[in-house]
Amino acid sequence: MPPVTEVATSASVPLHRLAHARAGDKGDRLNLALFAYAERDYPLLVEQVTESRVLALFAHRGASRVRRYLMPGLAGMNLVIDDVLQGGVNGALNLDGHGKTLSFLLLGMEVVLPAPPES
């Protein structure tokens, strides 16, 4: 598969083509750390993986707030999502009380790649 940045026209791709993620939890709060595979893609992540888009993505799970902390030196960001774990590991009836699989929900988010400059 060719690198994502060699797409000929503007295209929408799932976030997992540009980045990887790691999930963690504290009570009913989820932390998602997102890191660009290539540093050149980090500005695109900053532009498109916003607090409001992430909140909308997790709204069906009851998320009430998202805070985003940028880590430019690591080409990453930490997303802290409140009230998304349905009570957390000790209170949730779902099979993923820790929220480990929720990084895959984030990585399925569509991002738009810019069209390359015309020659």
C-alpha positions, 0 to 999 in steps of 0.5 A: 500500500502506498504512503497516505501522503501520495494520494493524488486528490483530496481524500477522506481516510480513517485516522488509523492510516495516519496515527496510532492510539493508546487508551487508559482510564480513571473512574469514568474518565478515558484518556486516549493518547494519539500519535502520528506515524509521521511527524509531517502529519501532525499538523493535520491531526491538530487541525482535524482531531478537535475537542468538538469532533471527539465529543460528537464521536463519543456522544452516544456513550454519554461523553460530557466533555473532552479536553485535548492536550497537545504534545508537539515534541512527540507528534501526539495529543492526549484526549481526556473524555469525561463520563464515557465509561458508563461508570468505569471498571467497577460500575459499568455493565459493559464488557470493556469497563476500562475503555481499552477498545475505545481507541479503535472508535477514535481511529475510525474517525475520518480525516480529510487529506489535502490535495497535493499542490499542482505542478 
